[in-house]
């Protein structure tokens, strides 16, 4: 299944849940796309669990799979619609997500950031990835009661092959950011597995993503398969708490060394929340803040 097929298959369920529980359809679909690898993860295919919701106080059927820890307990559903409804109840009935329901139904950015802050996922760029999926596929139109044109959800999708590898045969989907091909890492991915899938050298994954052999790959992490660019399409970025030069590099597909160079920063410089980072042109000489 591709992203566009996933959206077409489940957008009506997401809209129904939005009307019943007040969760933006864009958020529900983006989480489903990300957490289930657009319906292709083992958890989604074998257990209809599209949101990675763990057992907790669940009294229904259960399955076990490796996630943050080995052999973790996950909920199993009779249908995908049951998974969507349980996702809505999971958010609605949990006090840690209560503040999100005070946001406007069209505030998908607030919801994405709130889910990350409340601990829905451990990935540091979880909110940014959700927002990117929503904007690339124009899912925010659903929150406004508008329809998504059939070609809009194709924006994030690459071709059928990469490096001569049939993407369907390795259960992968290619996406693009700033013109650079990337994938979203799945549970169990590591540098060796990704390199093998795409017939690449391990060194290429390390180099293109500015990581070292001691770094591990997290589920839902952006992994580039081609070199990042020397500049981004955006003019600048305002640093958020916890962001680093590397995380901004991955978010905008711009080389780490170019961020340092454009902003007159020494390698290893720690960024401060609220700091303006130039991504397209060099920082103006008269810029003070």
C-alpha positions in Angstrom: 0.0 0.0 0.0 1.2 3.5 -0.8 0.6 6.7 1.1 -2.0 7.9 -1.4 -3.8 4.5 -1.2 -3.7 4.7 2.6 -5.3 8.1 2.6 -8.0 7.1 0.1 -8.8 3.9 2.1 -9.0 5.5 5.6 -9.8 9.2 5.2 -13.5 8.7 5.8 -12.9 6.9 9.0 -10.6 9.7 10.2 -13.3 12.3 9.3 -15.9 10.2 11.2 -13.6 10.1 14.3 -13.0 13.8 14.0 -16.7 14.5 14.2 -17.2 12.0 17.1 -14.2 12.9 19.2 -12.8 16.2 18.1 -9.4 15.0 16.9 -8.3 16.6 13.6 -8.6 14.1 10.8 -5.2 15.2 9.5 -3.6 14.2 12.8 -5.3 10.8 12.9 -4.3 10.0 9.3 -0.7 11.3 9.6 -0.3 9.2 12.8 -1.7 6.2 11.0 0.6 6.7 8.0 3.7 7.1 10.3 3.0 4.5 12.9 1.8 1.8 10.5 4.2 2.6 7.7 1.1 3.5 5.6 -0.5 0.2 6.5 2.5 -2.1 5.7 3.9 -2.7 9.2 3.6 -6.2 10.7 1.6 -4.8 13.5 -0.9 -3.2 11.1 -1.1 -6.2 8.7 -1.3 -8.9 11.4 -3.1 -7.1 14.2 -4.9 -4.1 12.6 -3.0 -1.9 15.0 -2.3 1.3 13.0 -1.2 3.6 15.9 1.3 1.5 17.8 -0.9 1.6 20.9 0.5 -0.7 23.6 -1.6 -2.9 25.9 -1.8 -0.9 29.1 -5.1 -1.9 30.8 -6.3 -3.5 27.5 -8.4 -6.6 28.1 -8.8 -7.6 24.4 -6.4 -9.7 22.3 -2.7 -9.0 22.5 0.4 -9.4 20.4 4.1 -9.0 21.3 6.7 -7.3 19.2 10.0 -5.4 19.7 9.7 -1.6 19.9 11.6 0.6 22.4 12.1 -2.6 24.4 12.1 -6.2 23.3 8.9 -8.2 23.3 6.5 -5.4 24.2 2.7 -5.9 24.4 0.5 -4.3 21.8 -3.3 -4.3 21.3 -4.9 -6.4 18.6 -8.1 -5.4 16.8 -10.7 -7.1 14.7 -10.6 -4.3 12.1 -8.8 -1.2 11.1 -11.9 0.9 12.0 -11.7 -0.6 15.6 -8.0 0.6 15.7 -9.0 4.1 14.7 -11.8 4.3 17.2 -9.6 3.0 20.0 -7.0 5.6 19.1 -9.7 8.3 19.5 -10.7 6.9 22.9 -7.1 6.5 24.0 -6.5 10.2 23.4 -9.9 11.4 24.6 -9.9 9.4 27.9 -6.3 10.2 28.9 -5.7 13.2 31.1 -2.2 13.8 29.6 -3.8 14.6 26.3 -6.7 16.7 27.7 -5.2 20.1 26.8 -5.1 19.2 23.2 -8.9 19.2 23.0 -8.9 22.9 23.8 -7.1 23.6 20.5 -9.0 24.5 17.3 -9.8 21.5 15.1 -7.7 23.2 12.4 -4.6 23.6 14.6 -2.7 20.5 13.4 0.6 22.0 14.4 -0.5 22.4 17.9 -1.8 18.9 18.1 1.4 17.4 16.6 3.6 19.3 19.1 1.2 18.5 22.0 1.3 14.8 21.2 5.1 14.8 21.3 5.1 16.9 24.5 2.7 14.5 26.2 4.9 11.5 25.4 2.9 9.8 22.6 6.3 8.9 20.9 9.9 9.0 21.9 11.4 10.2 18.6 12.7 13.8 19.0 11.3 14.9 15.7 7.9 13.2 15.9 6.0 16.4 15.7 8.0 17.7 12.8 7.5 14.5 10.8 3.7 14.5 11.5 3.5 18.1 10.3 5.5 17.3 7.2 3.2 14.4 6.3 0.1 16.6 6.8 1.5 19.5 4.7 3.0 17.3 1.9 -0.3 15.4 1.5 -2.5 18.5 2.3 -4.3 16.5 4.9 -5.2 19.8 6.7 -7.9 20.2 4.0 -9.9 17.4 5.7 -10.0 19.4 9.0 -11.7 22.3 7.1 -14.3 20.0 5.5 -12.6 20.2 2.1 -11.7 17.4 -0.2 -8.2 16.4 -1.1 -7.5 16.4 -4.8 -6.4 13.0 -6.0 -3.0 14.2 -7.0 -2.2 16.1 -3.8 -1.4 13.0 -1.8 1.1 12.0 -4.4 3.5 14.9 -3.5 5.4 12.9 -1.0 5.7 9.8 -3.1 8.6 8.7 -5.1 8.8 6.2 -8.0 8.5 2.4 -8.0 12.3 1.9 -8.0 15.4 3.2 -6.4 18.9 2.1 -7.4 17.3 -0.5 -9.5 15.5 -1.9 -6.4 11.7 -2.5 -6.7 10.3 -0.7 -3.7 7.3 -2.9 -3.3 9.6 -6.0 -3.0 11.3 -4.5 0.1 8.1 -3.0 1.5 9.4 0.6 1.3 8.1 3.9 0.1 10.4 6.7 -1.1 9.7 10.3 -0.1 11.4 13.6 -1.0 12.4 16.6 1.0 14.1 19.6 -0.6 14.5 17.3 -3.6 16.4 14.7 -1.6 15.2 11.1 -1.5 14.5 9.7 2.0 12.6 7.0 3.9 11.0 6.8 7.3 12.8 4.2 9.4 10.7 1.3 10.6 11.0 -0.7 13.8 14.0 -3.0 13.6 15.8 -0.8 11.0 19.6 -0.2 11.3 22.2 1.1 8.9 23.1 -2.3 7.6 19.5 -3.3 6.9 18.6 0.0 5.1 21.9 -0.1 3.1 21.2 -3.7 2.1 17.6 -3.0 1.1 18.6 -0.2 -1.2 21.9 -1.8 -2.5 24.0 1.0 -0.9 27.1 1.0 1.1 26.8 1.5 4.9 29.2 4.5 4.5 26.6 6.3 2.3 23.9 6.1 5.0 26.3 7.3 7.6 27.6 10.2 5.4 24.2 11.3 4.0 22.7 11.5 7.5 25.7 12.9 9.4 25.8 9.9 11.8 28.5 7.7 13.1 28.8 4.0 13.7 28.0 4.5 17.4 24.6 6.1 16.5 21.5 4.0 16.4 18.5 4.6 14.2 15.1 5.2 15.8 11.7 4.2 14.5 10.1 7.0 12.5 13.5 8.7 12.0 14.1 10.4 8.6 16.9 8.6 6.7 18.3 10.2 3.6 19.4 8.0 0.7 21.1 10.8 -1.3 23.3 13.7 -0.2 21.5 16.6 1.4 21.6 20.0 -0.3 23.7 23.1 0.3 20.6 25.2 1.0 17.0 24.7 1.9 13.9 26.1 0.2 13.0 27.9 3.4 14.7 31.2 4.3 15.3 30.5 8.0 14.1 28.4 11.0 13.4 29.5 14.6 15.1 27.0 16.9 12.7 25.1 19.2 13.7 23.6 22.6 15.8 20.4 22.1 16.7 21.1 18.5 20.3 20.8 17.3 22.1 21.6 14.1 21.8 17.9 13.1 18.0 17.7 13.8 17.5 20.9 11.7 19.7 19.5 9.0 17.5 16.4 8.8 14.3 18.4 8.9 15.2 20.6 6.0 17.6 18.3 4.0 20.5 20.7 4.2 24.1 19.7 5.0 25.2 20.2 8.6 28.4 22.0 7.5 26.3 24.5 5.4 24.2 25.4 8.5 27.4 26.2 10.4 28.8 28.2 7.4 25.6 30.2 6.7 25.2 31.2 10.3 28.9 31.8 11.2 28.8 29.1 13.8 31.7 27.0 15.0 31.2 23.2 14.7 29.6 21.8 17.8 27.9 25.1 18.8 24.7 24.5 20.9 21.7 26.3 19.6 19.3 28.2 21.9 15.5 28.2 21.7 14.3 31.2 19.7 17.5 31.5 17.8 17.1 32.3 14.1 19.0 29.9 11.8 19.5 30.9 8.2 19.0 28.1 5.7 18.9 29.6 2.2 21.3 32.5 2.2 24.1 33.5 4.6 23.2 35.2 7.8 23.1 39.0 7.1 26.1 40.9 8.5 23.8 43.4 10.3 21.6 40.7 11.9 21.9 40.9 15.7 19.5 38.3 17.1 
